[in-house]
Amino acid sequence: MGLETYDNILVRIIDRALRKPHSIATMYKEEGRWLHISWSELYRQIEQLALAMHERGIEPGDRVAIQSWTRPEWTIIDLASTLMG
Protein backbone atom coordinates (compact mmCIF):
# COMPACT_ATOMS: atom_id res chain seq x y z
CA MET A 1 0.00 0.00 0.00
CA GLY A 2 1.57 3.30 -1.06
CA LEU A 3 1.20 6.57 0.78
CA GLU A 4 -1.14 7.91 -1.88
CA THR A 5 -3.77 5.26 -1.00
CA TYR A 6 -4.19 6.35 2.65
CA ASP A 7 -7.07 8.71 3.40
CA ASN A 8 -5.37 10.17 6.46
CA ILE A 9 -2.79 9.41 9.12
CA LEU A 10 -5.30 7.48 11.24
CA VAL A 11 -5.91 5.01 8.42
CA ARG A 12 -2.16 4.49 8.21
CA ILE A 13 -1.87 3.95 11.97
CA ILE A 14 -4.72 1.41 11.92
CA ASP A 15 -3.05 -0.38 9.00
CA ARG A 16 0.26 -0.54 10.86
CA ALA A 17 -1.47 -1.68 14.07
CA LEU A 18 -3.03 -4.57 12.13
CA ARG A 19 -0.02 -5.52 10.01
CA LYS A 20 2.85 -4.85 12.45
CA PRO A 21 1.27 -4.55 15.90
CA HIS A 22 4.47 -5.00 17.90
CA SER A 23 6.73 -2.81 15.77
CA ILE A 24 7.86 0.47 17.30
CA ALA A 25 5.68 3.44 16.34
CA THR A 26 7.53 6.03 18.41
CA MET A 27 10.29 6.37 20.96
CA TYR A 28 10.76 8.95 23.67
CA LYS A 29 13.12 9.62 26.54
CA GLU A 30 11.79 9.70 30.09
CA GLU A 31 13.99 10.09 33.17
CA GLY A 32 17.08 9.24 31.13
CA ARG A 33 15.64 6.04 29.62
CA TRP A 34 14.42 5.44 26.09
CA LEU A 35 10.91 4.01 25.98
CA HIS A 36 8.78 3.02 23.01
CA ILE A 37 5.14 2.66 22.01
CA SER A 38 4.12 -0.04 19.54
CA TRP A 39 1.67 0.57 16.70
CA SER A 40 -1.06 -1.46 18.42
CA GLU A 41 -0.54 0.38 21.72
CA LEU A 42 -0.55 3.74 19.97
CA TYR A 43 -3.88 3.01 18.30
CA ARG A 44 -5.32 1.56 21.53
CA GLN A 45 -4.46 4.78 23.40
CA ILE A 46 -5.88 6.97 20.60
CA GLU A 47 -9.14 5.00 20.52
CA GLN A 48 -9.43 4.89 24.31
CA LEU A 49 -8.90 8.64 24.65
CA ALA A 50 -11.38 9.43 21.86
CA LEU A 51 -14.00 7.36 23.69
CA ALA A 52 -13.21 9.09 27.01
CA MET A 53 -13.48 12.51 25.36
CA HIS A 54 -16.87 11.57 23.89
CA GLU A 55 -18.08 10.28 27.26
CA ARG A 56 -17.17 13.66 28.75
CA GLY A 57 -19.31 15.51 26.23
CA ILE A 58 -16.84 16.41 23.49
CA GLU A 59 -18.61 15.98 20.16
CA PRO A 60 -17.41 15.84 16.55
CA GLY A 61 -16.69 19.36 15.37
CA ASP A 62 -15.88 20.70 18.84
CA ARG A 63 -12.58 22.51 19.23
CA VAL A 64 -9.95 20.97 21.47
CA ALA A 65 -6.94 22.91 22.74
CA ILE A 66 -3.73 21.14 23.71
CA GLN A 67 -1.28 22.88 26.01
CA SER A 68 1.68 20.59 26.46
CA TRP A 69 5.37 20.12 25.90
CA THR A 70 6.28 18.03 22.89
CA ARG A 71 5.73 14.47 24.07
CA PRO A 72 3.86 11.32 23.00
CA GLU A 73 0.68 12.30 24.85
CA TRP A 74 0.41 15.45 22.71
CA THR A 75 0.30 13.32 19.57
CA ILE A 76 -2.19 10.89 21.13
CA ILE A 77 -4.54 13.76 22.10
CA ASP A 78 -4.24 15.30 18.65
CA LEU A 79 -5.01 12.02 16.90
CA ALA A 80 -7.86 11.16 19.30
CA SER A 81 -9.42 14.55 18.47
CA THR A 82 -9.00 13.80 14.77
CA LEU A 83 -10.58 10.36 15.23
CA MET A 84 -13.63 12.00 16.83
CA GLY A 85 -14.10 14.20 13.78
C-alpha positions in Angstrom: 0.0 0.0 0.0 1.6 3.3 -1.1 1.2 6.6 0.8 -1.1 7.9 -1.9 -3.8 5.3 -1.0 -4.2 6.3 2.6 -7.1 8.7 3.4 -5.4 10.2 6.5 -2.8 9.4 9.1 -5.3 7.5 11.2 -5.9 5.0 8.4 -2.2 4.5 8.2 -1.9 3.9 12.0 -4.7 1.4 11.9 -3.1 -0.4 9.0 0.3 -0.5 10.9 -1.5 -1.7 14.1 -3.0 -4.6 12.1 0.0 -5.5 10.0 2.9 -4.9 12.4 1.3 -4.5 15.9 4.5 -5.0 17.9 6.7 -2.8 15.8 7.9 0.5 17.3 5.7 3.4 16.3 7.5 6.0 18.4 10.3 6.4 21.0 10.8 9.0 23.7 13.1 9.6 26.5 11.8 9.7 30.1 14.0 10.1 33.2 17.1 9.2 31.1 15.6 6.0 29.6 14.4 5.4 26.1 10.9 4.0 26.0 8.8 3.0 23.0 5.1 2.7 22.0 4.1 0.0 19.5 1.7 0.6 16.7 -1.1 -1.5 18.4 -0.5 0.4 21.7 -0.5 3.7 20.0 -3.9 3.0 18.3 -5.3 1.6 21.5 -4.5 4.8 23.4 -5.9 7.0 20.6 -9.1 5.0 20.5 -9.4 4.9 24.3 -8.9 8.6 24.7 -11.4 9.4 21.9 -14.0 7.4 23.7 -13.2 9.1 27.0 -13.5 12.5 25.4 -16.9 11.6 23.9 -18.1 10.3 27.3 -17.2 13.7 28.8 -19.3 15.5 26.2 -16.8 16.4 23.5 -18.6 16.0 20.2 -17.4 15.8 16.5 -16.7 19.4 15.4 -15.9 20.7 18.8 -12.6 22.5 19.2 -10.0 21.0 21.5 -6.9 22.9 22.7 -3.7 21.1 23.7 -1.3 22.9 26.0 1.7 20.6 26.5 5.4 20.1 25.9 6.3 18.0 22.9 5.7 14.5 24.1 3.9 11.3 23.0 0.7 12.3 24.9 0.4 15.4 22.7 0.3 13.3 19.6 -2.2 10.9 21.1 -4.5 13.8 22.1 -4.2 15.3 18.6 -5.0 12.0 16.9 -7.9 11.2 19.3 -9.4 14.6 18.5 -9.0 13.8 14.8 -10.6 10.4 15.2 -13.6 12.0 16.8 -14.1 14.2 13.8 
